Amino acid sequence: MKDCIVNGIKRRFTKVRIPRTNGEAERVIRTLVEMWHNKGTFMSSEHRKMSLKRFVNGYNTVKPYKLLDNRTPYELIQKFYYG
C-alpha cells in the first residue's frame, strides 16, 4: 500500500464474490492453482512461499504472452521504464 501511494497508484476494489467483475484476478488465481499449487508438495509454509516466489518470477520473466505482442511481462515493464 505504501508503495502504491508513493507511486501515485490508486487502489480499486471489486465486488465481493462476483467473479465476472474480477475476471483478471480470478484467472490469475486459477493459473496459480493449476500450474503451481496442484503440482507441488510443500514441506512447510516457508517452502510454499519460496516455491510461489520462484514460480511467479519464472512466469513473469520466461513466458511470452500474445496479448503483450509475444513479450513477457518483465520485458514490457523494462520497455516502459527504460524505453
PyMOL Python script that loads the backbone (N, CA, C, O; Angstrom):
from pymol import cmd

cmd.read_pdbstr("""\
ATOM      1  N   MET A   1       0.825  -1.186   0.000  1.00  0.00           N
ATOM      2  CA  MET A   1       0.000   0.000   0.000  1.00  0.00           C
ATOM      3  C   MET A   1       0.868   1.249   0.000  1.00  0.00           C
ATOM      4  O   MET A   1       0.600   2.195  -0.740  1.00  0.00           O
ATOM      5  N   LYS A   2       1.905   1.255   0.825  1.00  0.00           N
ATOM      6  CA  LYS A   2       2.789   2.411   0.912  1.00  0.00           C
ATOM      7  C   LYS A   2       3.430   2.714  -0.441  1.00  0.00           C
ATOM      8  O   LYS A   2       3.514   3.873  -0.846  1.00  0.00           O
ATOM      9  N   ASP A   3       3.886   1.658  -1.147  1.00  0.00           N
ATOM     10  CA  ASP A   3       4.485   1.841  -2.463  1.00  0.00           C
ATOM     11  C   ASP A   3       3.479   2.409  -3.454  1.00  0.00           C
ATOM     12  O   ASP A   3       3.833   3.219  -4.311  1.00  0.00           O
ATOM     13  N   CYS A   4       2.230   1.985  -3.338  1.00  0.00           N
ATOM     14  CA  CYS A   4       1.190   2.496  -4.236  1.00  0.00           C
ATOM     15  C   CYS A   4       1.022   3.997  -4.046  1.00  0.00           C
ATOM     16  O   CYS A   4       0.952   4.742  -5.024  1.00  0.00           O
ATOM     17  N   ILE A   5       0.958   4.442  -2.809  1.00  0.00           N
ATOM     18  CA  ILE A   5       0.793   5.870  -2.518  1.00  0.00           C
ATOM     19  C   ILE A   5       1.979   6.651  -3.044  1.00  0.00           C
ATOM     20  O   ILE A   5       1.803   7.691  -3.680  1.00  0.00           O
ATOM     21  N   VAL A   6       3.178   6.170  -2.790  1.00  0.00           N
ATOM     22  CA  VAL A   6       4.399   6.844  -3.244  1.00  0.00           C
ATOM     23  C   VAL A   6       4.421   6.980  -4.763  1.00  0.00           C
ATOM     24  O   VAL A   6       4.883   7.994  -5.285  1.00  0.00           O
ATOM     25  N   ASN A   7       3.926   5.967  -5.478  1.00  0.00           N
ATOM     26  CA  ASN A   7       3.942   5.978  -6.936  1.00  0.00           C
ATOM     27  C   ASN A   7       2.655   6.501  -7.563  1.00  0.00           C
ATOM     28  O   ASN A   7       2.478   6.408  -8.778  1.00  0.00           O
ATOM     29  N   GLY A   8       1.755   7.049  -6.750  1.00  0.00           N
ATOM     30  CA  GLY A   8       0.533   7.635  -7.271  1.00  0.00           C
ATOM     31  C   GLY A   8      -0.454   6.624  -7.844  1.00  0.00           C
ATOM     32  O   GLY A   8      -1.223   6.953  -8.747  1.00  0.00           O
ATOM     33  N   ILE A   9      -0.437   5.397  -7.328  1.00  0.00           N
ATOM     34  CA  ILE A   9      -1.333   4.353  -7.813  1.00  0.00           C
ATOM     35  C   ILE A   9      -2.550   4.303  -6.900  1.00  0.00           C
ATOM     36  O   ILE A   9      -2.418   4.134  -5.688  1.00  0.00           O
ATOM     37  N   LYS A  10      -3.729   4.450  -7.481  1.00  0.00           N
ATOM     38  CA  LYS A  10      -4.965   4.426  -6.715  1.00  0.00           C
ATOM     39  C   LYS A  10      -5.488   2.996  -6.623  1.00  0.00           C
ATOM     40  O   LYS A  10      -5.572   2.294  -7.630  1.00  0.00           O
ATOM     41  N   ARG A  11      -5.836   2.574  -5.424  1.00  0.00           N
ATOM     42  CA  ARG A  11      -6.388   1.238  -5.228  1.00  0.00           C
ATOM     43  C   ARG A  11      -7.861   1.239  -5.595  1.00  0.00           C
ATOM     44  O   ARG A  11      -8.598   2.175  -5.284  1.00  0.00           O
ATOM     45  N   ARG A  12      -8.274   0.166  -6.268  1.00  0.00           N
ATOM     46  CA  ARG A  12      -9.682  -0.020  -6.595  1.00  0.00           C
ATOM     47  C   ARG A  12     -10.073  -1.427  -6.190  1.00  0.00           C
ATOM     48  O   ARG A  12      -9.267  -2.354  -6.279  1.00  0.00           O
ATOM     49  N   PHE A  13     -11.294  -1.584  -5.752  1.00  0.00           N
ATOM     50  CA  PHE A  13     -11.771  -2.878  -5.290  1.00  0.00           C
ATOM     51  C   PHE A  13     -12.959  -3.321  -6.129  1.00  0.00           C
ATOM     52  O   PHE A  13     -13.721  -2.498  -6.636  1.00  0.00           O
ATOM     53  N   THR A  14     -13.104  -4.620  -6.267  1.00  0.00           N
ATOM     54  CA  THR A  14     -14.242  -5.178  -6.991  1.00  0.00           C
ATOM     55  C   THR A  14     -15.264  -5.689  -5.982  1.00  0.00           C
ATOM     56  O   THR A  14     -14.986  -5.768  -4.786  1.00  0.00           O
ATOM     57  N   LYS A  15     -16.428  -6.028  -6.473  1.00  0.00           N
ATOM     58  CA  LYS A  15     -17.468  -6.555  -5.600  1.00  0.00           C
ATOM     59  C   LYS A  15     -17.080  -7.948  -5.106  1.00  0.00           C
ATOM     60  O   LYS A  15     -16.523  -8.749  -5.857  1.00  0.00           O
ATOM     61  N   VAL A  16     -17.372  -8.221  -3.863  1.00  0.00           N
ATOM     62  CA  VAL A  16     -17.051  -9.500  -3.244  1.00  0.00           C
ATOM     63  C   VAL A  16     -17.938 -10.607  -3.818  1.00  0.00           C
ATOM     64  O   VAL A  16     -19.143 -10.430  -4.002  1.00  0.00           O
ATOM     65  N   ARG A  17     -17.315 -11.743  -4.092  1.00  0.00           N
ATOM     66  CA  ARG A  17     -17.988 -12.964  -4.559  1.00  0.00           C
ATOM     67  C   ARG A  17     -18.709 -12.806  -5.903  1.00  0.00           C
ATOM     68  O   ARG A  17     -19.701 -13.489  -6.158  1.00  0.00           O
ATOM     69  N   ILE A  18     -18.219 -11.918  -6.750  1.00  0.00           N
ATOM     70  CA  ILE A  18     -18.777 -11.776  -8.093  1.00  0.00           C
ATOM     71  C   ILE A  18     -17.605 -11.870  -9.076  1.00  0.00           C
ATOM     72  O   ILE A  18     -17.034 -10.849  -9.460  1.00  0.00           O
ATOM     73  N   PRO A  19     -17.244 -13.104  -9.485  1.00  0.00           N
ATOM     74  CA  PRO A  19     -16.057 -13.312 -10.316  1.00  0.00           C
ATOM     75  C   PRO A  19     -16.050 -12.525 -11.622  1.00  0.00           C
ATOM     76  O   PRO A  19     -14.981 -12.127 -12.085  1.00  0.00           O
ATOM     77  N   ARG A  20     -17.211 -12.290 -12.227  1.00  0.00           N
ATOM     78  CA  ARG A  20     -17.191 -11.606 -13.523  1.00  0.00           C
ATOM     79  C   ARG A  20     -16.692 -10.167 -13.405  1.00  0.00           C
ATOM     80  O   ARG A  20     -16.198  -9.612 -14.386  1.00  0.00           O
ATOM     81  N   THR A  21     -16.809  -9.553 -12.231  1.00  0.00           N
ATOM     82  CA  THR A  21     -16.290  -8.197 -12.060  1.00  0.00           C
ATOM     83  C   THR A  21     -14.818  -8.207 -11.689  1.00  0.00           C
ATOM     84  O   THR A  21     -14.174  -7.160 -11.614  1.00  0.00           O
ATOM     85  N   ASN A  22     -14.305  -9.381 -11.463  1.00  0.00           N
ATOM     86  CA  ASN A  22     -12.916  -9.505 -11.056  1.00  0.00           C
ATOM     87  C   ASN A  22     -12.227 -10.595 -11.871  1.00  0.00           C
ATOM     88  O   ASN A  22     -11.444 -11.379 -11.334  1.00  0.00           O
ATOM     89  N   GLY A  23     -12.518 -10.641 -13.158  1.00  0.00           N
ATOM     90  CA  GLY A  23     -12.055 -11.712 -14.021  1.00  0.00           C
ATOM     91  C   GLY A  23     -10.560 -11.894 -14.086  1.00  0.00           C
ATOM     92  O   GLY A  23     -10.072 -13.024 -14.075  1.00  0.00           O
ATOM     93  N   GLU A  24      -9.818 -10.799 -14.154  1.00  0.00           N
ATOM     94  CA  GLU A  24      -8.358 -10.921 -14.260  1.00  0.00           C
ATOM     95  C   GLU A  24      -7.772 -11.570 -13.014  1.00  0.00           C
ATOM     96  O   GLU A  24      -6.944 -12.475 -13.110  1.00  0.00           O
ATOM     97  N   ALA A  25      -8.200 -11.110 -11.853  1.00  0.00           N
ATOM     98  CA  ALA A  25      -7.684 -11.691 -10.605  1.00  0.00           C
ATOM     99  C   ALA A  25      -8.102 -13.150 -10.478  1.00  0.00           C
ATOM    100  O   ALA A  25      -7.313 -13.988 -10.040  1.00  0.00           O
ATOM    101  N   GLU A  26      -9.337 -13.456 -10.860  1.00  0.00           N
ATOM    102  CA  GLU A  26      -9.799 -14.839 -10.798  1.00  0.00           C
ATOM    103  C   GLU A  26      -8.980 -15.728 -11.723  1.00  0.00           C
ATOM    104  O   GLU A  26      -8.692 -16.875 -11.382  1.00  0.00           O
ATOM    105  N   ARG A  27      -8.603 -15.216 -12.885  1.00  0.00           N
ATOM    106  CA  ARG A  27      -7.805 -16.003 -13.830  1.00  0.00           C
ATOM    107  C   ARG A  27      -6.401 -16.235 -13.290  1.00  0.00           C
ATOM    108  O   ARG A  27      -5.844 -17.320 -13.456  1.00  0.00           O
ATOM    109  N   VAL A  28      -5.832 -15.237 -12.653  1.00  0.00           N
ATOM    110  CA  VAL A  28      -4.501 -15.395 -12.060  1.00  0.00           C
ATOM    111  C   VAL A  28      -4.541 -16.477 -10.980  1.00  0.00           C
ATOM    112  O   VAL A  28      -3.655 -17.329 -10.916  1.00  0.00           O
ATOM    113  N   ILE A  29      -5.559 -16.440 -10.145  1.00  0.00           N
ATOM    114  CA  ILE A  29      -5.685 -17.443  -9.088  1.00  0.00           C
ATOM    115  C   ILE A  29      -5.839 -18.830  -9.701  1.00  0.00           C
ATOM    116  O   ILE A  29      -5.216 -19.785  -9.238  1.00  0.00           O
ATOM    117  N   ARG A  30      -6.658 -18.946 -10.729  1.00  0.00           N
ATOM    118  CA  ARG A  30      -6.850 -20.251 -11.390  1.00  0.00           C
ATOM    119  C   ARG A  30      -5.529 -20.764 -11.968  1.00  0.00           C
ATOM    120  O   ARG A  30      -5.204 -21.944 -11.832  1.00  0.00           O
ATOM    121  N   THR A  31      -4.778 -19.880 -12.606  1.00  0.00           N
ATOM    122  CA  THR A  31      -3.486 -20.265 -13.172  1.00  0.00           C
ATOM    123  C   THR A  31      -2.540 -20.744 -12.074  1.00  0.00           C
ATOM    124  O   THR A  31      -1.868 -21.763 -12.233  1.00  0.00           O
ATOM    125  N   LEU A  32      -2.486 -20.014 -10.966  1.00  0.00           N
ATOM    126  CA  LEU A  32      -1.623 -20.419  -9.861  1.00  0.00           C
ATOM    127  C   LEU A  32      -2.006 -21.795  -9.326  1.00  0.00           C
ATOM    128  O   LEU A  32      -1.137 -22.624  -9.055  1.00  0.00           O
ATOM    129  N   VAL A  33      -3.283 -22.033  -9.178  1.00  0.00           N
ATOM    130  CA  VAL A  33      -3.730 -23.328  -8.667  1.00  0.00           C
ATOM    131  C   VAL A  33      -3.389 -24.442  -9.650  1.00  0.00           C
ATOM    132  O   VAL A  33      -2.874 -25.487  -9.253  1.00  0.00           O
ATOM    133  N   GLU A  34      -3.674 -24.221 -10.928  1.00  0.00           N
ATOM    134  CA  GLU A  34      -3.462 -25.269 -11.930  1.00  0.00           C
ATOM    135  C   GLU A  34      -1.992 -25.525 -12.232  1.00  0.00           C
ATOM    136  O   GLU A  34      -1.574 -26.678 -12.338  1.00  0.00           O
ATOM    137  N   MET A  35      -1.211 -24.473 -12.369  1.00  0.00           N
ATOM    138  CA  MET A  35       0.178 -24.633 -12.828  1.00  0.00           C
ATOM    139  C   MET A  35       1.191 -24.767 -11.692  1.00  0.00           C
ATOM    140  O   MET A  35       2.300 -25.256 -11.910  1.00  0.00           O
ATOM    141  N   TRP A  36       0.825 -24.341 -10.492  1.00  0.00           N
ATOM    142  CA  TRP A  36       1.803 -24.350  -9.409  1.00  0.00           C
ATOM    143  C   TRP A  36       1.332 -25.172  -8.219  1.00  0.00           C
ATOM    144  O   TRP A  36       1.953 -26.183  -7.892  1.00  0.00           O
ATOM    145  N   HIS A  37       0.276 -24.771  -7.578  1.00  0.00           N
ATOM    146  CA  HIS A  37      -0.114 -25.376  -6.303  1.00  0.00           C
ATOM    147  C   HIS A  37      -0.478 -26.847  -6.421  1.00  0.00           C
ATOM    148  O   HIS A  37      -0.041 -27.653  -5.600  1.00  0.00           O
ATOM    149  N   ASN A  38      -1.261 -27.213  -7.413  1.00  0.00           N
ATOM    150  CA  ASN A  38      -1.690 -28.607  -7.549  1.00  0.00           C
ATOM    151  C   ASN A  38      -0.571 -29.546  -7.979  1.00  0.00           C
ATOM    152  O   ASN A  38      -0.721 -30.765  -7.899  1.00  0.00           O
ATOM    153  N   LYS A  39       0.538 -28.995  -8.428  1.00  0.00           N
ATOM    154  CA  LYS A  39       1.636 -29.842  -8.917  1.00  0.00           C
ATOM    155  C   LYS A  39       2.774 -29.971  -7.919  1.00  0.00           C
ATOM    156  O   LYS A  39       3.775 -30.631  -8.197  1.00  0.00           O
ATOM    157  N   GLY A  40       2.628 -29.346  -6.760  1.00  0.00           N
ATOM    158  CA  GLY A  40       3.724 -29.377  -5.806  1.00  0.00           C
ATOM    159  C   GLY A  40       3.332 -29.976  -4.476  1.00  0.00           C
ATOM    160  O   GLY A  40       2.155 -30.043  -4.121  1.00  0.00           O
ATOM    161  N   THR A  41       4.347 -30.413  -3.747  1.00  0.00           N
ATOM    162  CA  THR A  41       4.193 -30.864  -2.376  1.00  0.00           C
ATOM    163  C   THR A  41       5.093 -29.974  -1.540  1.00  0.00           C
ATOM    164  O   THR A  41       6.279 -29.832  -1.837  1.00  0.00           O
ATOM    165  N   PHE A  42       4.548 -29.386  -0.518  1.00  0.00           N
ATOM    166  CA  PHE A  42       5.295 -28.405   0.264  1.00  0.00           C
ATOM    167  C   PHE A  42       5.561 -28.934   1.666  1.00  0.00           C
ATOM    168  O   PHE A  42       4.668 -29.447   2.339  1.00  0.00           O
ATOM    169  N   MET A  43       6.800 -28.797   2.083  1.00  0.00           N
ATOM    170  CA  MET A  43       7.217 -29.322   3.385  1.00  0.00           C
ATOM    171  C   MET A  43       6.825 -28.390   4.532  1.00  0.00           C
ATOM    172  O   MET A  43       6.687 -28.830   5.673  1.00  0.00           O
ATOM    173  N   SER A  44       6.646 -27.106   4.228  1.00  0.00           N
ATOM    174  CA  SER A  44       6.312 -26.129   5.258  1.00  0.00           C
ATOM    175  C   SER A  44       5.727 -24.888   4.585  1.00  0.00           C
ATOM    176  O   SER A  44       5.727 -24.761   3.360  1.00  0.00           O
ATOM    177  N   SER A  45       5.242 -24.004   5.403  1.00  0.00           N
ATOM    178  CA  SER A  45       4.712 -22.737   4.893  1.00  0.00           C
ATOM    179  C   SER A  45       5.819 -21.935   4.206  1.00  0.00           C
ATOM    180  O   SER A  45       5.590 -21.326   3.160  1.00  0.00           O
ATOM    181  N   GLU A  46       6.999 -21.934   4.784  1.00  0.00           N
ATOM    182  CA  GLU A  46       8.130 -21.210   4.189  1.00  0.00           C
ATOM    183  C   GLU A  46       8.520 -21.814   2.837  1.00  0.00           C
ATOM    184  O   GLU A  46       8.829 -21.087   1.892  1.00  0.00           O
ATOM    185  N   HIS A  47       8.505 -23.139   2.753  1.00  0.00           N
ATOM    186  CA  HIS A  47       8.812 -23.810   1.498  1.00  0.00           C
ATOM    187  C   HIS A  47       7.794 -23.431   0.425  1.00  0.00           C
ATOM    188  O   HIS A  47       8.159 -23.203  -0.728  1.00  0.00           O
ATOM    189  N   ARG A  48       6.519 -23.365   0.806  1.00  0.00           N
ATOM    190  CA  ARG A  48       5.454 -22.976  -0.134  1.00  0.00           C
ATOM    191  C   ARG A  48       5.644 -21.543  -0.599  1.00  0.00           C
ATOM    192  O   ARG A  48       5.485 -21.255  -1.785  1.00  0.00           O
ATOM    193  N   LYS A  49       5.983 -20.638   0.313  1.00  0.00           N
ATOM    194  CA  LYS A  49       6.207 -19.233  -0.054  1.00  0.00           C
ATOM    195  C   LYS A  49       7.373 -19.102  -1.035  1.00  0.00           C
ATOM    196  O   LYS A  49       7.278 -18.362  -2.014  1.00  0.00           O
ATOM    197  N   MET A  50       8.461 -19.809  -0.779  1.00  0.00           N
ATOM    198  CA  MET A  50       9.632 -19.752  -1.656  1.00  0.00           C
ATOM    199  C   MET A  50       9.298 -20.329  -3.025  1.00  0.00           C
ATOM    200  O   MET A  50       9.714 -19.792  -4.051  1.00  0.00           O
ATOM    201  N   SER A  51       8.555 -21.411  -3.035  1.00  0.00           N
ATOM    202  CA  SER A  51       8.143 -22.023  -4.298  1.00  0.00           C
ATOM    203  C   SER A  51       7.265 -21.071  -5.110  1.00  0.00           C
ATOM    204  O   SER A  51       7.417 -20.969  -6.327  1.00  0.00           O
ATOM    205  N   LEU A  52       6.356 -20.383  -4.444  1.00  0.00           N
ATOM    206  CA  LEU A  52       5.492 -19.419  -5.129  1.00  0.00           C
ATOM    207  C   LEU A  52       6.311 -18.278  -5.717  1.00  0.00           C
ATOM    208  O   LEU A  52       6.073 -17.872  -6.855  1.00  0.00           O
ATOM    209  N   LYS A  53       7.257 -17.764  -4.972  1.00  0.00           N
ATOM    210  CA  LYS A  53       8.113 -16.682  -5.482  1.00  0.00           C
ATOM    211  C   LYS A  53       8.861 -17.128  -6.729  1.00  0.00           C
ATOM    212  O   LYS A  53       8.954 -16.379  -7.702  1.00  0.00           O
ATOM    213  N   ARG A  54       9.389 -18.337  -6.704  1.00  0.00           N
ATOM    214  CA  ARG A  54      10.119 -18.854  -7.868  1.00  0.00           C
ATOM    215  C   ARG A  54       9.191 -19.022  -9.071  1.00  0.00           C
ATOM    216  O   ARG A  54       9.556 -18.685 -10.197  1.00  0.00           O
ATOM    217  N   PHE A  55       7.995 -19.542  -8.825  1.00  0.00           N
ATOM    218  CA  PHE A  55       7.034 -19.731  -9.917  1.00  0.00           C
ATOM    219  C   PHE A  55       6.659 -18.386 -10.539  1.00  0.00           C
ATOM    220  O   PHE A  55       6.710 -18.234 -11.760  1.00  0.00           O
ATOM    221  N   VAL A  56       6.289 -17.425  -9.725  1.00  0.00           N
ATOM    222  CA  VAL A  56       5.869 -16.109 -10.238  1.00  0.00           C
ATOM    223  C   VAL A  56       7.017 -15.437 -10.983  1.00  0.00           C
ATOM    224  O   VAL A  56       6.802 -14.824 -12.028  1.00  0.00           O
ATOM    225  N   ASN A  57       8.222 -15.545 -10.461  1.00  0.00           N
ATOM    226  CA  ASN A  57       9.378 -14.964 -11.142  1.00  0.00           C
ATOM    227  C   ASN A  57       9.560 -15.580 -12.525  1.00  0.00           C
ATOM    228  O   ASN A  57       9.749 -14.862 -13.507  1.00  0.00           O
ATOM    229  N   GLY A  58       9.505 -16.889 -12.601  1.00  0.00           N
ATOM    230  CA  GLY A  58       9.636 -17.560 -13.896  1.00  0.00           C
ATOM    231  C   GLY A  58       8.487 -17.236 -14.830  1.00  0.00           C
ATOM    232  O   GLY A  58       8.693 -17.013 -16.023  1.00  0.00           O
ATOM    233  N   TYR A  59       7.293 -17.209 -14.297  1.00  0.00           N
ATOM    234  CA  TYR A  59       6.099 -16.936 -15.105  1.00  0.00           C
ATOM    235  C   TYR A  59       6.160 -15.535 -15.716  1.00  0.00           C
ATOM    236  O   TYR A  59       5.726 -15.333 -16.850  1.00  0.00           O
ATOM    237  N   ASN A  60       6.690 -14.580 -14.976  1.00  0.00           N
ATOM    238  CA  ASN A  60       6.744 -13.198 -15.460  1.00  0.00           C
ATOM    239  C   ASN A  60       7.969 -12.877 -16.297  1.00  0.00           C
ATOM    240  O   ASN A  60       7.990 -11.860 -16.991  1.00  0.00           O
ATOM    241  N   THR A  61       8.987 -13.722 -16.245  1.00  0.00           N
ATOM    242  CA  THR A  61      10.206 -13.417 -16.988  1.00  0.00           C
ATOM    243  C   THR A  61      10.492 -14.380 -18.132  1.00  0.00           C
ATOM    244  O   THR A  61      11.363 -14.107 -18.959  1.00  0.00           O
ATOM    245  N   VAL A  62       9.779 -15.499 -18.198  1.00  0.00           N
ATOM    246  CA  VAL A  62      10.069 -16.514 -19.207  1.00  0.00           C
ATOM    247  C   VAL A  62       8.944 -16.664 -20.231  1.00  0.00           C
ATOM    248  O   VAL A  62       9.211 -16.783 -21.427  1.00  0.00           O
ATOM    249  N   LYS A  63       7.714 -16.659 -19.784  1.00  0.00           N
ATOM    250  CA  LYS A  63       6.582 -16.971 -20.659  1.00  0.00           C
ATOM    251  C   LYS A  63       6.093 -15.730 -21.412  1.00  0.00           C
ATOM    252  O   LYS A  63       5.595 -14.791 -20.790  1.00  0.00           O
ATOM    253  N   PRO A  64       6.229 -15.713 -22.759  1.00  0.00           N
ATOM    254  CA  PRO A  64       5.695 -14.586 -23.533  1.00  0.00           C
ATOM    255  C   PRO A  64       4.178 -14.711 -23.697  1.00  0.00           C
ATOM    256  O   PRO A  64       3.634 -15.815 -23.701  1.00  0.00           O
ATOM    257  N   TYR A  65       3.515 -13.582 -23.830  1.00  0.00           N
ATOM    258  CA  TYR A  65       2.060 -13.549 -23.969  1.00  0.00           C
ATOM    259  C   TYR A  65       1.675 -12.925 -25.300  1.00  0.00           C
ATOM    260  O   TYR A  65       2.240 -11.906 -25.698  1.00  0.00           O
ATOM    261  N   LYS A  66       0.718 -13.529 -25.988  1.00  0.00           N
ATOM    262  CA  LYS A  66       0.227 -12.958 -27.243  1.00  0.00           C
ATOM    263  C   LYS A  66      -0.322 -11.562 -27.010  1.00  0.00           C
ATOM    264  O   LYS A  66      -0.099 -10.660 -27.817  1.00  0.00           O
ATOM    265  N   LEU A  67      -1.042 -11.381 -25.908  1.00  0.00           N
ATOM    266  CA  LEU A  67      -1.630 -10.092 -25.573  1.00  0.00           C
ATOM    267  C   LEU A  67      -0.576  -8.991 -25.451  1.00  0.00           C
ATOM    268  O   LEU A  67      -0.873  -7.816 -25.668  1.00  0.00           O
ATOM    269  N   LEU A  68       0.646  -9.369 -25.105  1.00  0.00           N
ATOM    270  CA  LEU A  68       1.736  -8.407 -24.935  1.00  0.00           C
ATOM    271  C   LEU A  68       2.679  -8.429 -26.142  1.00  0.00           C
ATOM    272  O   LEU A  68       3.873  -8.167 -26.000  1.00  0.00           O
ATOM    273  N   ASP A  69       2.151  -8.739 -27.316  1.00  0.00           N
ATOM    274  CA  ASP A  69       2.954  -8.819 -28.545  1.00  0.00           C
ATOM    275  C   ASP A  69       4.117  -9.789 -28.398  1.00  0.00           C
ATOM    276  O   ASP A  69       5.244  -9.493 -28.795  1.00  0.00           O
ATOM    277  N   ASN A  70       3.828 -10.953 -27.821  1.00  0.00           N
ATOM    278  CA  ASN A  70       4.817 -12.015 -27.606  1.00  0.00           C
ATOM    279  C   ASN A  70       6.007 -11.578 -26.756  1.00  0.00           C
ATOM    280  O   ASN A  70       7.140 -12.013 -26.965  1.00  0.00           O
ATOM    281  N   ARG A  71       5.720 -10.712 -25.799  1.00  0.00           N
ATOM    282  CA  ARG A  71       6.736 -10.318 -24.813  1.00  0.00           C
ATOM    283  C   ARG A  71       6.321 -10.860 -23.457  1.00  0.00           C
ATOM    284  O   ARG A  71       5.158 -11.195 -23.233  1.00  0.00           O
ATOM    285  N   THR A  72       7.284 -10.939 -22.566  1.00  0.00           N
ATOM    286  CA  THR A  72       6.975 -11.317 -21.190  1.00  0.00           C
ATOM    287  C   THR A  72       6.546 -10.053 -20.436  1.00  0.00           C
ATOM    288  O   THR A  72       6.854  -8.945 -20.875  1.00  0.00           O
ATOM    289  N   PRO A  73       5.843 -10.202 -19.313  1.00  0.00           N
ATOM    290  CA  PRO A  73       5.517  -9.010 -18.522  1.00  0.00           C
ATOM    291  C   PRO A  73       6.774  -8.230 -18.127  1.00  0.00           C
ATOM    292  O   PRO A  73       6.764  -7.000 -18.093  1.00  0.00           O
ATOM    293  N   TYR A  74       7.842  -8.949 -17.832  1.00  0.00           N
ATOM    294  CA  TYR A  74       9.092  -8.289 -17.464  1.00  0.00           C
ATOM    295  C   TYR A  74       9.629  -7.427 -18.608  1.00  0.00           C
ATOM    296  O   TYR A  74      10.076  -6.301 -18.389  1.00  0.00           O
ATOM    297  N   GLU A  75       9.583  -7.961 -19.820  1.00  0.00           N
ATOM    298  CA  GLU A  75      10.050  -7.194 -20.981  1.00  0.00           C
ATOM    299  C   GLU A  75       9.210  -5.942 -21.187  1.00  0.00           C
ATOM    300  O   GLU A  75       9.735  -4.886 -21.540  1.00  0.00           O
ATOM    301  N   LEU A  76       7.924  -6.061 -20.968  1.00  0.00           N
ATOM    302  CA  LEU A  76       7.037  -4.911 -21.120  1.00  0.00           C
ATOM    303  C   LEU A  76       7.364  -3.829 -20.096  1.00  0.00           C
ATOM    304  O   LEU A  76       7.403  -2.644 -20.425  1.00  0.00           O
ATOM    305  N   ILE A  77       7.596  -4.242 -18.862  1.00  0.00           N
ATOM    306  CA  ILE A  77       7.945  -3.272 -17.822  1.00  0.00           C
ATOM    307  C   ILE A  77       9.285  -2.624 -18.130  1.00  0.00           C
ATOM    308  O   ILE A  77       9.441  -1.417 -17.947  1.00  0.00           O
ATOM    309  N   GLN A  78      10.254  -3.404 -18.593  1.00  0.00           N
ATOM    310  CA  GLN A  78      11.563  -2.840 -18.960  1.00  0.00           C
ATOM    311  C   GLN A  78      11.408  -1.779 -20.035  1.00  0.00           C
ATOM    312  O   GLN A  78      12.012  -0.710 -19.951  1.00  0.00           O
ATOM    313  N   LYS A  79      10.603  -2.072 -21.039  1.00  0.00           N
ATOM    314  CA  LYS A  79      10.396  -1.111 -22.118  1.00  0.00           C
ATOM    315  C   LYS A  79       9.701   0.135 -21.600  1.00  0.00           C
ATOM    316  O   LYS A  79      10.030   1.246 -22.016  1.00  0.00           O
ATOM    317  N   PHE A  80       8.741  -0.036 -20.694  1.00  0.00           N
ATOM    318  CA  PHE A  80       8.013   1.093 -20.124  1.00  0.00           C
ATOM    319  C   PHE A  80       8.947   2.014 -19.352  1.00  0.00           C
ATOM    320  O   PHE A  80       8.876   3.234 -19.501  1.00  0.00           O
ATOM    321  N   TYR A  81       9.825   1.440 -18.525  1.00  0.00           N
ATOM    322  CA  TYR A  81      10.715   2.243 -17.693  1.00  0.00           C
ATOM    323  C   TYR A  81      11.948   2.751 -18.428  1.00  0.00           C
ATOM    324  O   TYR A  81      12.403   3.865 -18.168  1.00  0.00           O
ATOM    325  N   TYR A  82      12.494   1.961 -19.336  1.00  0.00           N
ATOM    326  CA  TYR A  82      13.778   2.296 -19.933  1.00  0.00           C
ATOM    327  C   TYR A  82      13.731   2.563 -21.419  1.00  0.00           C
ATOM    328  O   TYR A  82      14.765   2.776 -22.051  1.00  0.00           O
ATOM    329  N   GLY A  83      12.523   2.551 -21.985  1.00  0.00           N
ATOM    330  CA  GLY A  83      12.369   2.874 -23.398  1.00  0.00           C
ATOM    331  C   GLY A  83      12.745   1.765 -24.247  1.00  0.00           C
ATOM    332  O   GLY A  83      12.673   1.872 -25.471  1.00  0.00           O
TER     333      GLY A  83
END
""", "prot")
cmd.dss("prot")
cmd.show_as("cartoon", "prot")
cmd.util.cbc("prot")
cmd.orient("prot")
